[in-house]
Amino acid sequence: MFNIKLSGQFFFSFEALLNFKILTIMNVVLNFMTKVRRSLKGRGIVSSVILIPKRYIQRYKFRSFDLWGLVETQEMDGAEEVKKHATKYEASNLIFFKKMFQNLDWPFQNSTYIDFGCGKGASLVYAADMGFKKVIGVEFATKLARIASENMNKYAKLKDKKVSFEVFNIDASQFEIPLDADCFYFFNPFDAVILDLVLRNIVKSLDIRQRKILIVYLHAVHVDVIRKYNFNQIRYISPKELDIYYFGGGYVFTNN
Ligand SMILES: C[S@@+](CC[C@H](N)C(=O)[O-])C[C@H]1O[C@@H](n2cnc3c(N)ncnc32)[C@H](O)[C@@H]1O
């Protein structure tokens, strides 16, 4: 083994470092191969060949933002009672996000967008980029909410324009819906219990101020909860056309 003595106390093992590097590279390669295998199985060769590079390109576009990685609920700060109902953090994918909104007859420039469970704010950045008048993030985990704010500040700085945004560090079920908010986004943030409470708050806000709204639900595992409220479904995209692991696919609902 080849060791270098550093400041008389620490020994650096090149062999250990080399092993670590090799393990990291192997891990990245294995991850990539798993993704390729799943994609080929789920979508077939042609769609995979188109989609896989697209996914990496979209990440490259947002490389200066702290958006990626998984954060398990046990690693999050925030109330245990809320965590019980929460899903882990994973950023929305821009390609699938855009697919949910494309060709919708919706006045983005006059619309206020809310992401319930905004995490690090990936969808806030995408929504601001799509031209929403205002974007709002609601996130119970304090560190994630702080990162979402930092990402939005960075976005405004990069674009060199004023971007209207707010991030609330609060349990989504306790968040009072602003009466001008009209586009509500859910990327499988929590279980049916919290989803139901949030929907009740949305309906309550409609009772106070009637307006046309959109509800966009991606990775829609609890879509039955939304169905109870008799909104009109205007879009369904299957997991096969999105990500095969977005169980339930994606839905868009409106109220008239
Ligand atoms: C799958 S991630 C979605 C991240 C983000 N919406 C996006 O599209 O990139 C789910 C997020 O919901 C948050 N979350 C879960 N339960 C919540 C609750 N009751 N109130 C607010 N945020 C919650 C989690 O902390 C996590 O960041």
Ligand as a Chemical Component Dictionary entry (heavy atoms), coordinates in Angstrom:
data_LIG
# 
_chem_comp.id                   LIG 
_chem_comp.type                 NON-POLYMER 
_chem_comp.pdbx_formal_charge   0 
_chem_comp.three_letter_code    LIG 
# 
loop_
_chem_comp_atom.comp_id 
_chem_comp_atom.atom_id 
_chem_comp_atom.alt_atom_id 
_chem_comp_atom.type_symbol 
_chem_comp_atom.charge 
_chem_comp_atom.model_Cartn_x 
_chem_comp_atom.model_Cartn_y 
_chem_comp_atom.model_Cartn_z 
_chem_comp_atom.pdbx_ordinal 
LIG C1  C1  C 0  -42.221 13.998 -4.514 1  
LIG S1  S1  S 1  -41.646 15.476 -3.736 2  
LIG C2  C2  C 0  -42.232 16.696 -4.881 3  
LIG C3  C3  C 0  -41.284 17.879 -5.009 4  
LIG C4  C4  C 0  -41.754 19.027 -5.881 5  
LIG N1  N1  N 0  -43.174 19.222 -5.825 6  
LIG C5  C5  C 0  -41.372 18.861 -7.321 7  
LIG O1  O1  O 0  -42.293 18.682 -8.121 8  
LIG O2  O2  O -1 -40.190 18.905 -7.659 9  
LIG C6  C6  C 0  -42.833 15.608 -2.374 10 
LIG C7  C7  C 0  -42.571 16.783 -1.438 11 
LIG O3  O3  O 0  -43.728 17.005 -0.643 12 
LIG C8  C8  C 0  -43.326 17.425 0.654  13 
LIG N2  N2  N 0  -44.429 17.219 1.582  14 
LIG C9  C9  C 0  -44.914 16.046 2.021  15 
LIG N3  N3  N 0  -45.941 16.233 2.876  16 
LIG C10 C10 C 0  -46.136 17.562 2.973  17 
LIG C11 C11 C 0  -47.055 18.371 3.682  18 
LIG N4  N4  N 0  -48.015 17.850 4.456  19 
LIG N5  N5  N 0  -46.967 19.700 3.551  20 
LIG C12 C12 C 0  -46.002 20.256 2.755  21 
LIG N6  N6  N 0  -45.100 19.541 2.068  22 
LIG C13 C13 C 0  -45.166 18.203 2.151  23 
LIG C14 C14 C 0  -42.103 16.551 0.902  24 
LIG O4  O4  O 0  -41.291 17.080 1.913  25 
LIG C15 C15 C 0  -41.417 16.570 -0.456 26 
LIG O5  O5  O 0  -40.525 17.635 -0.560 27 
# 
loop_
_chem_comp_bond.comp_id 
_chem_comp_bond.atom_id_1 
_chem_comp_bond.atom_id_2 
_chem_comp_bond.value_order 
_chem_comp_bond.pdbx_ordinal 
LIG C1  S1  SING 1  
LIG S1  C2  SING 2  
LIG S1  C6  SING 3  
LIG C2  C3  SING 4  
LIG C3  C4  SING 5  
LIG C4  N1  SING 6  
LIG C4  C5  SING 7  
LIG C5  O1  DOUB 8  
LIG C5  O2  SING 9  
LIG C6  C7  SING 10 
LIG C7  O3  SING 11 
LIG C7  C15 SING 12 
LIG O3  C8  SING 13 
LIG C8  N2  SING 14 
LIG C8  C14 SING 15 
LIG N2  C9  SING 16 
LIG N2  C13 SING 17 
LIG C9  N3  DOUB 18 
LIG N3  C10 SING 19 
LIG C10 C11 SING 20 
LIG C10 C13 DOUB 21 
LIG C11 N4  SING 22 
LIG C11 N5  DOUB 23 
LIG N5  C12 SING 24 
LIG C12 N6  DOUB 25 
LIG N6  C13 SING 26 
LIG C14 O4  SING 27 
LIG C14 C15 SING 28 
LIG C15 O5  SING 29 
# 
